[in-house]
Amino acid sequence: MSELMDIILHRRSIRRFETRQIEENALQEILKAGMYAPSAGGRQGVLFAVCQNEELNKRLGRIKRVNSNPKMATAASYVSREQPSIADDPNLKNAFYDASTVITMFAPKNFLFAVDDCAVAAENMMLAADSLGIGSCYIGAGWTAFADPYGQMILRQWNIRTDYYAVMQLLLGYALSGDKHPSAKPRKDGGIVRV
Ligand SMILES: Cc1cc2nc3c(=O)[nH]c(=O)nc-3n(C[C@H](O)[C@H](O)[C@H](O)COP(=O)(O)O)c2cc1C
C-alpha cells in the first residue's frame, strides 16, 4: 500500500490534546499543504487565520459551544467514544477542545464554492498533519465562533475583510499522550454504486 493510503486510513479526528504547542516547521508544512489544495477556478481565495493564543482560542471555542446545538449522542448513535465530541459529552464547554493551534478558514461571502475550497484545503492539511504526527479535527460552521460582540471585535482586530466569512476551523495539536490512536468506525455498506 502506498504511504499516502496509509496516511488516509490512519487519520482520525483528535479532540484530546496535549497543551504543548506544535512545532513551527510542522505548522509551515501543514499550511503549505493547504495552500497547494485545488481551488475553484484556481482563485486561491481561502484565508488561513492561524491563532496560537491559548486564551483567545479558549474564548472563541466557548462562544462556539454556546452557539452550537448538536443532536446529543445516544448509546446507539455517537460521534466518537474514544475522542468525545461536544455531541457526546455535555461537559465539554470548549468546541475547540483546548487545541493549541486553531486555524479559522475564511472565504468570500456569496461565493458558490467557498465551503468546497475550504474543505479540500482542510483535508490536505489533516493528511499532512497526520504524516507529521500531529492530530487534527475539522470543525464546521466556523462563523458560530464569532457570533457575539467579542467574536466580532476579534474579526476586526484580525483585519478580516468584511466580504469574507469564517467557513470552518481546523484544530491542530499533539494527541494526548497515553491515548490510543482512535479506530475508524466500520464503513457502511451501499455507499458505492456501480452504474
Ligand atoms: C463538515 C464536517 C464538520 C465537522 N464538524 C465537527 C465539529 O463541529 N465538531 C467535531 O468535534 N467534529 C467535527 N467533524 C469531525 C467529524 O465528527 C469526524 O470526521 C467524524 O466523526 C469521523 O471521524 P474521523 O474523522 O475520526 O474519521 C466534522 C467533520 C466534517 C467533515
Ligand as a Chemical Component Dictionary entry (heavy atoms), coordinates in Angstrom:
data_LIG
# 
_chem_comp.id                   LIG 
_chem_comp.type                 NON-POLYMER 
_chem_comp.pdbx_formal_charge   0 
_chem_comp.three_letter_code    LIG 
# 
loop_
_chem_comp_atom.comp_id 
_chem_comp_atom.atom_id 
_chem_comp_atom.alt_atom_id 
_chem_comp_atom.type_symbol 
_chem_comp_atom.charge 
_chem_comp_atom.model_Cartn_x 
_chem_comp_atom.model_Cartn_y 
_chem_comp_atom.model_Cartn_z 
_chem_comp_atom.pdbx_ordinal 
LIG C1  C1  C 0 -18.032 19.050 7.510  1  
LIG C2  C2  C 0 -17.538 18.488 8.825  2  
LIG C3  C3  C 0 -17.869 19.145 10.001 3  
LIG C4  C4  C 0 -17.401 18.660 11.223 4  
LIG N1  N1  N 0 -17.667 19.369 12.361 5  
LIG C5  C5  C 0 -17.228 18.903 13.540 6  
LIG C6  C6  C 0 -17.481 19.650 14.729 7  
LIG O1  O1  O 0 -18.084 20.732 14.710 8  
LIG N2  N2  N 0 -17.013 19.153 15.892 9  
LIG C7  C7  C 0 -16.318 17.980 15.955 10 
LIG O2  O2  O 0 -15.919 17.583 17.051 11 
LIG N3  N3  N 0 -16.043 17.249 14.838 12 
LIG C8  C8  C 0 -16.481 17.681 13.638 13 
LIG N4  N4  N 0 -16.196 16.994 12.493 14 
LIG C9  C9  C 0 -15.418 15.737 12.566 15 
LIG C10 C10 C 0 -16.325 14.510 12.404 16 
LIG O3  O3  O 0 -17.089 14.331 13.571 17 
LIG C11 C11 C 0 -15.452 13.265 12.115 18 
LIG O4  O4  O 0 -14.765 13.452 10.907 19 
LIG C12 C12 C 0 -16.297 12.003 12.032 20 
LIG O5  O5  O 0 -16.879 11.703 13.284 21 
LIG C13 C13 C 0 -15.483 10.782 11.545 22 
LIG O6  O6  O 0 -14.386 10.560 12.394 23 
LIG P1  P1  P 0 -12.888 10.557 11.861 24 
LIG O7  O7  O 0 -12.582 11.944 11.388 25 
LIG O8  O8  O 0 -12.073 10.158 13.040 26 
LIG O9  O9  O 0 -12.791 9.564  10.741 27 
LIG C14 C14 C 0 -16.622 17.465 11.265 28 
LIG C15 C15 C 0 -16.282 16.830 10.060 29 
LIG C16 C16 C 0 -16.720 17.343 8.863  30 
LIG C17 C17 C 0 -16.294 16.649 7.574  31 
# 
loop_
_chem_comp_bond.comp_id 
_chem_comp_bond.atom_id_1 
_chem_comp_bond.atom_id_2 
_chem_comp_bond.value_order 
_chem_comp_bond.pdbx_ordinal 
LIG C1  C2  SING 1  
LIG C2  C3  SING 2  
LIG C2  C16 DOUB 3  
LIG C3  C4  DOUB 4  
LIG C4  N1  SING 5  
LIG C4  C14 SING 6  
LIG N1  C5  DOUB 7  
LIG C5  C6  SING 8  
LIG C5  C8  SING 9  
LIG C6  O1  DOUB 10 
LIG C6  N2  SING 11 
LIG N2  C7  SING 12 
LIG C7  O2  DOUB 13 
LIG C7  N3  SING 14 
LIG N3  C8  DOUB 15 
LIG C8  N4  SING 16 
LIG N4  C9  SING 17 
LIG N4  C14 SING 18 
LIG C9  C10 SING 19 
LIG C10 O3  SING 20 
LIG C10 C11 SING 21 
LIG C11 O4  SING 22 
LIG C11 C12 SING 23 
LIG C12 O5  SING 24 
LIG C12 C13 SING 25 
LIG C13 O6  SING 26 
LIG O6  P1  SING 27 
LIG P1  O7  DOUB 28 
LIG P1  O8  SING 29 
LIG P1  O9  SING 30 
LIG C14 C15 DOUB 31 
LIG C15 C16 SING 32 
LIG C16 C17 SING 33 
# 
